[in-house]
Amino acid sequence: WLSHCLETDDCCIIPDSQFKPKRLMYVGLPHEDQNELRLVEPKDPAVNACLSYCWGTDLDGVLTTTVENFSTHMKQIDEAALPKSVSDAVFVCRNLGIPHLWVDSLVLYITSPRTGHSSHPPWARYT
């Protein structure tokens, strides 16, 4: 059904097939033995899904990519630390054969210009 949708439904047509996000989370594919999550910076356009979800009220408990953990997340993201919504999206992507997932809390990070420390984006408290 997904391939039919992508080929025939106007709403599924990719507006810019050359667009590539700066960063995505690689989730792997069903046939791969080892599906370690990690951030990637694609050099070419990459098939991906996007997840937007409510982070909740405890923003300090949300797994995010910060300046401090960026290099670690480029190597591996602990799947057990993911919120259920993100974990479910990873499962769906893998089983649909979508190798990359864009999740705001993981692919973006913001550094405070005043302190140099990472912080949650101002809009996070409203999502």
C-alpha positions in Angstrom: 0.0 0.0 0.0 2.9 2.4 0.7 4.4 2.0 -2.7 1.0 2.5 -4.3 0.5 5.7 -2.3 3.9 7.1 -3.2 3.3 6.4 -6.9 -0.3 7.5 -7.3 -1.5 9.8 -4.5 -0.9 13.5 -5.1 -0.3 14.2 -1.4 2.5 11.6 -1.3 4.5 13.2 -4.1 7.8 14.4 -2.8 7.9 18.2 -3.6 11.7 18.3 -3.9 13.4 15.0 -4.6 16.8 16.6 -4.1 16.1 17.9 -0.6 18.3 16.4 2.1 18.0 17.2 5.7 21.2 18.2 7.5 20.9 15.3 9.9 18.8 12.2 10.2 18.7 9.2 12.5 19.6 6.0 10.8 17.3 3.2 12.1 18.4 0.4 9.8 16.4 -2.0 7.7 14.6 -5.3 8.6 17.2 -7.6 6.9 20.2 -6.1 8.7 21.5 -8.1 11.6 22.5 -5.1 13.7 20.3 -2.1 13.7 22.1 0.4 15.9 20.6 3.8 15.9 22.9 6.7 15.1 22.8 10.2 13.6 24.0 10.6 10.0 24.6 13.6 7.9 23.5 12.5 4.4 25.5 13.6 1.4 22.7 12.7 -1.0 18.9 12.7 -0.6 17.8 9.9 1.6 14.5 8.1 2.1 13.1 9.2 5.5 10.1 9.6 7.6 9.4 12.4 10.0 8.1 12.3 13.5 6.7 15.3 15.3 5.4 14.5 18.8 4.7 16.1 22.2 7.8 16.0 24.3 5.7 16.2 27.5 6.2 18.5 30.5 9.4 17.1 31.9 11.8 18.6 29.3 14.8 17.6 31.4 13.9 14.0 31.0 13.6 14.1 27.2 16.4 12.4 25.3 17.9 15.2 23.1 21.0 15.7 21.1 23.2 18.4 22.7 26.6 19.8 21.9 27.9 17.6 24.7 26.5 14.3 23.4 26.6 15.0 19.6 29.6 12.9 18.8 28.2 10.0 20.9 24.9 10.2 19.0 26.8 10.1 15.7 28.1 6.7 16.7 25.1 5.3 18.6 21.9 6.3 20.2 20.7 4.1 23.1 17.4 2.6 21.8 16.3 1.8 25.4 16.4 5.5 26.3 14.0 6.6 23.5 10.5 7.7 24.4 7.8 5.2 23.4 6.6 7.4 20.6 10.1 7.5 19.0 10.6 3.8 19.7 7.3 3.0 17.9 8.3 5.2 14.9 11.7 3.4 14.7 9.8 0.0 14.7 7.5 1.2 11.9 10.2 2.6 9.8 12.3 -0.5 10.0 9.4 -2.7 9.0 8.3 -0.5 6.1 11.9 -0.4 4.8 12.4 3.3 5.6 16.0 3.5 6.8 16.0 7.1 8.2 13.9 9.0 10.6 13.8 12.7 11.3 13.0 13.4 15.0 13.3 17.0 16.1 14.6 16.2 19.6 17.4 14.0 18.2 18.5 15.6 14.9 18.5 19.2 16.1 20.5 20.8 18.9 20.6 24.4 20.0 23.4 26.2 21.8 22.7 29.2 23.8 24.7 32.1 22.4 25.1 33.6 26.0 26.3 30.5 27.8 27.5 28.2 25.1 25.5 25.4 26.7 22.8 23.4 24.9 19.2 24.2 25.8 15.8 23.2 24.7 14.3 25.3 21.9 11.9 27.9 23.2 9.0 26.3 21.3 9.5 22.9 23.1 7.4 23.9 26.1 4.4 24.5 23.8 4.5 21.1 21.9 
